[in-house]
Every structure is written in structure tokens, then in C-alpha cells.
Amino acid sequence: MKTDIQIAQEAKLWHMKDVAAAYGIEEDDLELYGKYKTKLSDELWQKVKERPDGKLVLVTAINPTPAGEGKTTTSIGLADALSLLGKKTLLALREPSLGPCFGIKGGAAGGGYAQVVPMEDLNLHFTGDFHAITSANNLLAALLDNHIQQGNALQIDPRQVLWKRCLDMNDRVLRNVVVGLGAKADGMVREDHFVITVASEIMAILCLAEDMKDLKERLGRIIVAYSFAGEPVTAAQLGAVGSMAALLKDAIKPNMIQTLEHTGALVHGGPFANIAHGCNSVRATRTALKLADIVVTEAGFGADLGAEKFLDIKCRMAGLKPDAVVLVATVRALKYNGGVAKADLGQENLEALKKGIVNLEKHIENIQKFGVPVVVTLNSFTSDTQAEYEFIRSFCEERGCEFALSEVWARGGEGGEALARKVLDTLENKESHYHPIYPDEMGLADKVGTIAREIYGADGVAFAPAAEKALARIEAMGFGNLPVCMAKTQYSLSDDQTKLGRPQGFTVSVRDVYVSAGAGFVVALTGAIMTMPGLPKKPAAESIDVNEDGMITGLF
């Protein structure tokens, strides 16, 4: 059996000018990075912005398990299948972070015969967007510390510096550090912190900004610290906006690559969904909607995280109205939720399936609360049985969902045709009545409580004293109307990753809250969630290599 990277390396890629031409994009509107990846020019948007939008399909999943779900693989295979059925289809996906590529999760190029390529480029440096974001983030940090060193005209309180440095790599020892050690000229000694680049507010800003003007306005609103008088200090006050924007001027442009079957894919931006808002850029999604009949996009991790943030944050800010949601699961993952050990997931076990399917049930209910029709799909495995399929099919159809098997990993677009037909039937015959689950004017604590109760199934929320104080301060500053971005474990509907299935009788613990004023949302930190992950005991990096011919191996 061929590995993902072998399949990708053997693929015959089209030149990007030929891929783009299928969507009416002229070569002059491409900013090529070699033959197989390109950025789309600002001028292209001006040409297409008055066109009507295509249909928008969101792909999400149940809570991740070690058994795997294959959300990105399904998104890619579905797009290829829709293309095979004669629909002009584009993907709108996130870029991978180097952290999981060298850690435990792997890349984000799909798998098997449902991949976007060139996968090595995408999973490594790609077009440099993440490096630009890292540089802009750390430039702001340097300007802040330099301001304190050079007289501190803004009276920044070093004990209330909020802005953190970042790095696009899992590096736990940088979570809490001390900077400024040495001589007086080396800066003021203070505690500092690092986050992974995908958790930087600049990543969120890039993904939510409409254009350069909006980007600069958002960058200027970033609150970097508080003064001795307790007043917020912004990036604009530090004079940092222009230089950060200069670093981001190319990064804000959407990237385009292709699938193994030459369907176009706009891959741009990549905030994590467990510690950030989990969606690709607004610019990429909006551009795709002007160029295609159907746009397939995805949101990170399970529907309780990525999909909730897509529907409550991204759609609210960008005026997007999704037409359908595809909810991905596997028989193996549902049995894992039913208490089966990973080693035993290949055996038929209808009792465990009945216990574990409550996780899928809750995600179906959650999506329906937003008024969007749901199609459930199962990524098929050779160990699955017909009895297991029929049980899940009946379960879904009883709840008003379409259902289809997906075989895109093994068969590419052809293996996704059953799913594609269900999606087309849903788009044609089921109307979407999308709406967010809370209004702008609701108080921040009530927004957190609404998500906890309605989406997670919690009895309520316990706010730590620090979180209560932060909420009061944020609302006093006038940010109470912003949406909430919940930072929560992806492995459970609760904030305790050990609680599988559909937990009940629990309370969500919020330990702290802060405002991302530039991005335009308030972040609530729950449980033990980390904004700088660590590497596992055996990192994926140990298996990655490059031979004398420049061929990369071990990347997945």
C-alpha cells in the first residue's frame, strides 16, 4: 500500500495557470511561486466581487479520536466528486502549522487519493504566510519592549504586558520565560510568554480582514498592554501598524493549489480551532464563492469547536450564509466513544456503537440549532461491517439527516460520488435558515454560558475570579458586543478530554478571559488548554528525512 507522500509525489500536476483557467482566472491575476502554487492578485477580487455567490458547504466532524475521522480528506474528495458530477467546485482550506507536522497530528493536505498538492510544500514553508505572521507578531513584541526601554512615554506597566511572542513550532519550554536578563541596555527584566503562531491574534486578524485597509485598522486595535493607570495600550499607539502591514502585504493574498484530480483549492490562513477560531481566511472563502458554483470549506477539529466558531464568528463577521454542513464520522471513532480500546476497533461491536453514537447525535443537534441542513458521512474502513453501516444510516435518517458512505481515501473523487449526490440533493431541496446561536447584544458571560449549555451540553459555567474580573474590565472597555472564541480541548464535548461520548452533569471551568480587539472576539480559556503545545514522546519529526536527490520521506 502506498503512503500519502508516495501518492502525492507520483501525481502529475497541472501548471497553476491551467488550473486557474478552469475558473476564468487570467494568468495576469496569478502571482506564481513556481509552477504549482500561486497567490491571487488583489485585482482579481475587483473583477469578480459583483458576481453572485455560489453555494457554501461546511465540512466538520465529531470530536477527534485516535481512530481518526478524515475531515480534510473528506473535504477534498467531496470537491473532486462534485467536479466529476459537472459542478464547478473550489476548496477553501486552512494552511498547516509546522507544530503538528513535526509533532503528532501530521499535516493538513488530506490523505490517500484525496489530497491537495504539492503536499510537501504545503506542509512545510508553502508561500511563507506563517513566517510573515510570526515576523509581524514578534516585531510588535520588539517595538513594545523597545518603547519601555527608551523612556516608556506611554507609561506601560511591565507587569501588565499582554502581547506574547510566537513561534510556529511546538516548544513547551517557551510557554513561560524571563526576558531582559543581562546589562541595563539589554532591556527591562520581566516575565514573558510564547504562543504557537496559529494562536497569534495576527493570524486571526489576517483570516478575518477584508482588505489591506481593514487589516491595518484591525492591527491598530490590538491591545498589547495596560498602562500604570489601567488604560489599554494599542499597537497603533506604538506606531507599529505600518511596518507590520508591510510584512503581511503578500500574506494577505489567498493561495491557490490543486487536488490530485486538479480541482482548485484556495488554501489560506490557519488558526487552530481549539485555541483560536479555526477557519481559513474570509478573503479566500469570499473569492472562492465568486469563482465557483459550490465551495467546500472546513473548520478545525469537532463541530463543537471549529463549526461553532465558523457559524458564530466567521459567518457573523463576513456575512456568510452556509447552505449545508457535512458531518464526518467513522465507525471506528464511534466505537471508541463507546468505550472500545483502539486495538479492538476492527471488530464488529453494535453495543459499543450504540453507546458511542451519542457523540454524533449531539453534533447533529448542534448544527441543526444553527438552522443549517446536515449530511452525515462515514469514512469507510475495510474492518467496517454492513450491520454497523445500516445502524448508523437509520440513526441519521431518523434525525432528518441525509447519509452517505465516503470512500475518497481509497478512490478519490469517484469514491465520493454518493456523498456528492446527497450534498447536491440537500442544496437543491433543503433550505438553509442559518442564524448564530446568540445575539451580539447578549452579555459576554451569557454568551459563554450559551455555548457551554447549548453546544457542549454543560449544566453551566464556573468562572474563576480572574475570569470574572477580566469580563468586567472587557465590558467596561466597550467590547461586550463581540462574539466569544472558546479555547477548549478538542477531544471531548466537555472541557475534560477524558469524558468521551456525550458527557452530562458537568460544569465548564473558565480560568481566564481576554479580548482580541483587532480580531474582534473575546477568548475564554477553559480547563487546561495550552496556547503553546508541546511535542509528544516520539515526535513525527524523528521519522522525517530527505534523501540525496532532495526527496522528502516520512511526512504525512
Salt bridges, closest charged atoms under 4 A:
GLU10 OE1 - LYS2 NZ 2.69
ASP18 OD1 - LYS17 NZ 3.77
GLU26 OE1 - LYS47 NZ 3.74
ASP29 OD2 - LYS47 NZ 2.73
GLU31 OE2 - LYS253 NZ 3.08
ASP42 OD1 - ARG283 NH2 2.82
ASP53 OD1 - LYS290 NZ 2.89
ASP121 OD2 - LYS37 NZ 3.05
ASP129 OD1 - LYS39 NZ 2.89
ASP145 OD2 - ARG165 NH2 2.94
ASP145 OD1 - ARG190 NE 2.94
ASP157 OD1 - ARG159 NE 2.96
GLU191 OE2 - HIS193 NE2 3.65
ASP192 OD2 - ARG165 NH1 2.54
ASP192 OD1 - ARG190 NH1 3.61
GLU210 OE2 - ARG286 NH1 3.84
ASP214 OD2 - ARG218 NE 3.13
GLU217 OE2 - LYS213 NZ 2.81
ASP250 OD1 - LYS249 NZ 3.39
ASP250 OD1 - LYS253 NZ 3.62
ASP304 OD2 - LYS488 NZ 2.76
ASP312 OD1 - ARG316 NH2 3.52
ASP323 OD1 - LYS55 NZ 3.99
GLU351 OE2 - LYS354 NZ 3.71
GLU361 OE2 - ARG399 NH2 3.30
GLU361 OE1 - ARG502 NH1 3.25
GLU365 OE1 - ARG502 NH2 2.72
GLU388 OE2 - LYS335 NZ 2.94
GLU390 OE2 - ARG393 NE 3.70
GLU398 OE1 - ARG399 NH1 3.51
GLU402 OE1 - LYS422 NZ 3.28
GLU402 OE2 - LYS430 NZ 3.78
GLU407 OE1 - ARG411 NH1 2.72
GLU414 OE2 - ARG411 NH2 3.51
GLU417 OE1 - ARG421 NH2 3.66
ASP440 OD1 - ARG316 NH1 2.69
GLU454 OE1 - LYS369 NZ 3.04
GLU542 OE1 - LYS538 NZ 3.20
